[in-house]
Amino acid sequence: MKIFKFIGLFFLFVSPLFGNVKLYFSSNTIVKNEAFVFVLEAYGNDITFPNISLIDGQSVQEIASSSATNIINGKVTKKIKKTYSFYPTKDFILPSFETLIYGKNYKTNEEKITIQKALKTQSNIFDFNIKTNNSDLYIGENFILTMVFKYKKDVDILDLTFEKPNFENFWYKQIDNSKKYEDGDFTVFEIKFLMFALKKGIQKIEPLGINAQIMDNNSYSVFSSTRNKKIYSNELEFDIKSLPDNINLIGNFDISASVDKLIVKKGEAVSFKLNIKGKGNIDDLPDIKLPIDDVTIYENKPLVRTQTSNNEYSGEWEKVYSIITNKSFTIPSIKIDYFDKNLSKTISKQTDIFNIEVLDEEIKKEVVLEKAEDIVLPIETPKEIIKVIKKT
């Protein structure tokens, strides 16, 4: 009997020095472009977690932390959980993590994690589809991508979150004409994006994702619960072609120029305005400098105005230059080259030449004296005088 008491006392003595660490994650496979989330859970006291900032070259964030304290027979034990998240780009090894508890290292096991491709969700309740108005594309050519998501009207959806798309090798901007409408038994959402291809060759838009929070209405229970559902779209593939050498514009453009005067005096500025407008990737137009010797040129930044109408992208590029010199000069023709897809050839357009005559006479600097304003004093209106005559 004394022996058992001794063993029990020994157990109570060492139990506070017992520690443990566990690693949790949902699966050894995750879908590409999704976050990998894992949890480290440590038991004991004097707990020091590892510093986890990088895994497989990717930045790791601690997204949650919680702790609980247990007191049993006056003995205190802590349980601490830390949740981490990062976005892997390929298969990787989740390393062993060392956690210090009571001055002793506790290690988790290494785990191999595999990245798999997302596949379109097959469902009678949901459908998520992406489509485009043009799949025969050149670098810099714009097209419209439409996301169409629909679900059965009798499905009680509490929240819908469209994940931010990862349009690798495409420039994109959401167009402000989203739509919601009814189609038979379905509610439909449409979102459109203006897209530009940036790189030649086979390019893919991988399946996009939507997170739906759905209400589960159980007729056998007075309580309702919710569940989360991830829905994926189809994938699109493009074979992007290169533009001809030294050409970065594709579409249909016009160029024009004007000056405010053809004859000036020495030191007098000539204002030269250059205007380019049309349909296509006008944002890719490089800055244009005037190749004129022996003059001083002041120039504004180009003003670019764009719009999307009827699924076509168009715009106007305008720049103003001020030119000053003491001798006559010529503003040369300015040329732009662009690829016309409809004609399958490069088109060149240019402005007129302007010959500016500078007279051998300097502009006079007039001294303007401000004329003092006449001071007009207000004329006081005579007040009506009323005499009160008292009767005596």
C-alpha positions in Angstrom: 0.0 0.0 0.0 2.9 2.4 0.8 4.4 1.5 -2.6 1.3 2.7 -4.4 1.2 5.9 -2.5 4.8 6.5 -3.4 4.1 5.9 -7.1 1.1 8.2 -7.0 3.2 11.0 -5.5 5.9 10.5 -8.1 3.3 10.8 -10.9 1.9 14.0 -9.5 5.4 15.4 -9.3 6.4 14.7 -12.9 3.0 15.3 -14.6 3.4 19.1 -14.6 6.6 18.6 -16.6 4.8 16.6 -19.3 4.4 18.4 -22.7 3.1 17.6 -26.1 2.7 19.2 -29.5 0.3 18.3 -32.3 0.0 19.3 -36.0 -3.4 19.6 -37.7 -4.4 20.2 -41.4 -7.3 19.1 -43.4 -5.7 17.1 -46.2 -2.4 16.2 -47.9 -3.8 17.5 -51.2 -5.0 21.1 -51.9 -6.3 22.9 -54.9 -3.9 25.2 -56.8 -4.1 28.9 -55.8 -5.9 28.0 -52.5 -4.4 28.7 -49.1 -2.9 25.8 -47.1 -3.9 26.2 -43.5 -2.4 24.3 -40.6 -2.5 24.4 -36.8 0.1 23.9 -34.2 -1.3 22.9 -30.8 1.0 22.7 -27.7 0.3 21.5 -24.2 2.3 22.3 -21.1 3.9 25.4 -19.6 6.7 27.7 -20.6 5.8 27.2 -24.3 7.9 28.7 -27.0 6.6 28.3 -30.6 8.9 28.2 -33.6 9.2 31.3 -35.8 7.5 30.2 -39.0 7.9 32.9 -41.7 8.7 31.0 -44.9 7.8 27.5 -46.2 9.1 26.4 -49.6 10.0 30.1 -50.3 6.5 31.3 -49.7 5.5 33.8 -47.0 3.6 32.4 -44.1 1.1 34.3 -42.0 -0.2 33.6 -38.5 -3.9 34.1 -38.9 -5.3 33.0 -35.5 -4.2 32.2 -31.9 -6.0 30.9 -28.9 -5.1 29.6 -25.4 -6.8 27.8 -22.6 -5.7 27.1 -19.0 -6.6 24.0 -17.1 -6.2 23.9 -13.3 -6.5 20.4 -11.8 -5.7 19.8 -8.2 -3.9 23.2 -8.1 -1.7 22.3 -11.1 -1.8 24.7 -14.1 -1.5 23.4 -17.6 -1.9 25.6 -20.8 -3.1 24.6 -24.2 -2.1 27.1 -27.0 -3.2 26.9 -30.6 -1.7 28.9 -33.5 -3.1 28.8 -37.0 -1.0 29.5 -40.0 -1.7 30.1 -43.7 0.2 30.4 -46.9 -0.2 30.0 -50.7 2.0 27.2 -52.1 2.8 27.2 -55.9 3.9 23.6 -56.2 4.1 20.3 -54.3 6.1 20.8 -51.1 7.2 19.2 -47.8 5.7 20.7 -44.7 8.8 20.7 -42.4 9.1 19.4 -38.9 8.4 22.1 -36.4 10.2 22.3 -33.0 8.3 23.7 -30.0 10.0 24.3 -26.7 8.0 23.1 -23.7 9.5 23.0 -20.2 12.9 23.6 -21.8 12.5 20.5 -24.0 12.1 20.3 -27.8 9.0 18.6 -29.1 8.9 17.9 -32.9 6.2 17.3 -35.4 6.7 15.0 -38.4 7.4 16.1 -41.9 4.4 15.9 -44.3 4.3 15.8 -48.1 1.6 18.1 -49.6 0.5 17.7 -53.2 -1.0 20.5 -55.3 -3.8 19.4 -57.6 -5.6 21.2 -60.4 -9.1 22.6 -59.7 -11.9 21.0 -61.8 -15.3 22.5 -62.7 -17.9 21.7 -60.1 -20.6 19.4 -61.4 -24.0 20.1 -59.7 -27.7 20.2 -60.3 -28.0 23.2 -57.9 -25.1 25.4 -59.0 -23.3 26.2 -62.3 -20.3 28.4 -62.7 -19.1 29.2 -66.2 -16.6 31.6 -67.8 -16.7 32.6 -71.4 -15.1 35.1 -73.8 -16.1 37.0 -76.9 -12.8 36.3 -78.6 -10.3 33.5 -78.4 -8.1 34.4 -81.5 -5.9 36.9 -79.9 -2.7 38.9 -80.3 -0.5 40.4 -77.6 -2.1 43.6 -76.5 -5.5 42.8 -78.0 -8.5 43.3 -75.7 -11.4 40.9 -75.1 -14.2 40.5 -72.7 -14.4 37.7 -70.1 -17.8 37.0 -68.6 -18.3 35.1 -65.4 -21.8 33.5 -65.2 -22.9 32.0 -61.9 -26.3 30.6 -61.3 -28.1 28.6 -58.6 -31.5 27.2 -57.9 -34.0 29.7 -56.5 -35.1 27.4 -53.7 -31.5 27.3 -52.3 -31.1 29.6 -49.3 -27.7 31.3 -49.9 -26.6 33.5 -47.0 -23.4 34.8 -48.6 -21.6 34.6 -51.9 -17.9 35.6 -52.3 -16.2 35.7 -55.6 -12.6 34.9 -55.1 -10.1 37.4 -56.6 -9.1 35.9 -59.9 -5.5 35.1 -60.7 -5.3 36.1 -64.4 -1.6 35.3 -64.9 -0.2 36.8 -68.1 -3.3 38.9 -68.6 -4.0 42.5 -67.7 -7.6 42.9 -66.5 -10.1 45.4 -65.1 -13.7 44.7 -63.9 -16.3 46.5 -66.0 -19.1 48.3 -64.1 -22.0 46.4 -65.7 -22.6 43.5 -63.4 -26.1 41.9 -63.8 -28.5 39.8 -61.7 -31.5 38.3 -63.3 -33.8 35.2 -63.3 -33.6 32.4 -65.8 -36.3 29.8 -65.3 -35.6 28.0 -61.9 -32.3 29.8 -61.5 -31.0 33.1 -60.2 -28.1 34.3 -62.4 -25.1 36.7 -61.6 -23.0 38.0 -64.4 -19.6 39.9 -64.0 -17.5 41.1 -66.9 -13.8 41.9 -67.1 -11.9 43.8 -69.7 -8.8 41.7 -70.5 -5.6 42.1 -72.4 -3.2 39.3 -73.3 0.4 40.1 -72.2 2.4 37.1 -73.4 2.5 35.0 -76.5 2.0 31.2 -76.6 -0.5 28.9 -74.9 -2.0 30.8 -72.0 -4.7 29.5 -69.6 -7.3 31.1 -67.4 -7.6 28.4 -64.7 -10.9 27.7 -63.0 -12.2 30.5 -60.9 -13.7 30.0 -57.4 -16.8 31.1 -55.5 -17.5 30.5 -51.8 -21.1 30.1 -51.0 -22.6 29.9 -47.5 -25.7 27.9 -47.6 -28.5 27.5 -45.1 -29.4 23.8 -44.3 -33.1 23.7 -43.5 -33.8 20.4 -41.8 -37.5 19.6 -41.6 -36.8 17.2 -38.7 -35.2 19.9 -36.5 -36.3 23.2 -35.2 -32.7 24.4 -35.6 -31.0 25.5 -38.8 -27.3 25.2 -39.7 -25.1 26.5 -42.4 -22.4 24.9 -44.6 -19.8 26.3 -46.9 -19.5 25.2 -50.5 -16.7 26.0 -52.9 -17.8 26.1 -56.5 -15.3 26.1 -59.4 -15.7 27.2 -63.0 -14.4 25.8 -66.2 -11.0 26.6 -67.7 -10.2 28.7 -70.8 -7.2 28.3 -73.1 -5.8 30.8 -75.6 -3.0 30.6 -78.2 -1.7 34.2 -78.1 0.1 35.4 -81.3 2.9 37.9 -81.4 2.6 41.3 -83.1 5.0 42.2 -85.9 8.5 43.4 -84.9 8.6 46.8 -83.2 4.8 47.1 -83.1 3.0 47.3 -79.8 -0.4 48.8 -80.9 -3.2 46.7 -82.3 -6.6 48.1 -83.4 -7.5 51.1 -85.5 -6.1 54.5 -84.8 -6.0 58.1 -86.2 -3.4 60.8 -85.5 -3.7 64.5 -85.9 -1.8 67.7 -84.9 -2.3 71.4 -84.8 -0.4 74.6 -83.9 -1.9 77.8 -82.5 0.2 80.1 -84.8 2.6 79.8 -87.8 4.4 83.2 -87.4 5.8 84.3 -84.0 8.3 86.8 -82.7 11.6 85.8 -80.9 10.9 84.3 -77.5 7.2 83.8 -78.3 5.9 80.3 -77.7 4.2 78.1 -80.3 1.6 75.6 -78.9 1.7 72.3 -80.6 -1.1 69.7 -79.9 -0.8 66.1 -80.8 -3.9 63.9 -80.7 -4.2 60.1 -81.2 -7.5 58.3 -80.9 -9.1 55.0 -81.9 -10.1 51.5 -80.8 -7.4 49.2 -79.3 -4.7 49.2 -76.6 -4.1 52.9 -76.6 -2.7 52.7 -73.1 0.4 51.0 -74.6 1.2 54.0 -76.7 4.7 55.2 -75.7 5.5 58.8 -74.8 6.3 60.9 -77.9 9.2 63.4 -78.0 9.6 66.1 -80.6 12.8 65.7 -82.6 13.6 69.4 -83.1 17.1 70.9 -82.7 18.0 74.3 -81.1 14.6 74.9 -79.5 13.3 74.9 -76.0 10.4 72.5 -75.5 8.1 72.5 -72.5 5.7 69.5 -72.5 2.7 68.4 -70.4 2.1 64.8 -69.5 -0.1 62.9 -72.0 -3.8 63.0 -71.1 -5.4 59.6 -71.8 -9.1 59.0 -71.8 -10.6 55.5 -72.3 -13.9 53.8 -72.3 -15.5 50.4 -72.9 -18.7 50.4 -75.0 -20.4 47.5 -76.8 -17.5 45.2 -75.7 -15.0 47.4 -77.5 -12.2 49.4 -75.8 -11.4 52.8 -77.2 -9.6 56.0 -76.1 -7.9 59.2 -76.9 -4.3 60.3 -76.2 -3.5 64.0 -76.2 -0.3 65.9 -75.5 0.5 69.6 -75.7 4.0 71.0 -76.3 5.2 74.7 -76.0 8.1 75.5 -78.3 10.3 78.6 -77.9 13.3 79.7 -80.1 14.9 82.7 -81.8 14.9 81.3 -85.3 12.5 79.7 -87.7 12.1 75.9 -87.3 10.1 73.0 -88.6 7.9 70.6 -86.6 8.3 67.3 -88.4 5.7 64.8 -89.2 4.9 62.5 -86.3 4.2 58.9 -87.3 2.5 55.9 -85.5 2.4 52.3 -86.6 -0.2 49.8 -85.5 -1.4 46.3 -86.5 -4.8 46.1 -88.1 -6.1 42.6 -87.3 -9.0 42.9 -89.9 -6.5 43.7 -92.7 -3.8 41.4 -91.2 -1.1 44.1 -91.8 0.7 47.0 -90.3 -0.7 50.5 -90.9 1.3 53.7 -90.7 -0.3 57.1 -90.2 1.3 60.5 -89.7 0.7 64.2 -89.1 1.4 67.2 -91.3 4.6 69.1 -91.3 4.5 72.6 -89.8 7.0 75.3 -90.8 7.1 78.0 -88.1 8.5 81.5 -89.1 10.2 83.4 -86.3 10.4 87.1 -87.0 13.6 89.1 -86.3 11.8 91.0 -83.6 11.6 90.3 -80.0 8.4 90.1 -78.2 7.8 93.3 -76.2 7.5 93.0 -72.5 4.8 95.4 -71.6 4.7 97.0 -68.2 1.1 97.1 -67.1 0.3 99.6 -64.5 -2.9 99.0 -62.6 -5.2 101.9 -62.8 -6.5 103.0 -59.5 -10.1 102.5 -59.2 -12.2 105.6 -58.7 -13.5 105.7 -55.2 -17.2 106.3 -55.3 -18.6 107.6 -52.1 -22.1 106.7 -51.3 -24.6 109.5 -51.7 -26.6 109.7 -48.6 -30.2 109.9 -49.2 -31.7 112.9 -47.4 -33.7 111.8 -44.5 -37.2 112.9 -44.2 -37.5 115.5 -41.4 -40.7 115.4 -39.6 -41.5 118.3 -37.3 -43.8 117.7 -34.5 -45.6 120.9 -33.6 -47.2 120.8 -30.3 -50.4 122.6 -30.0 -50.5 125.1 -27.3 
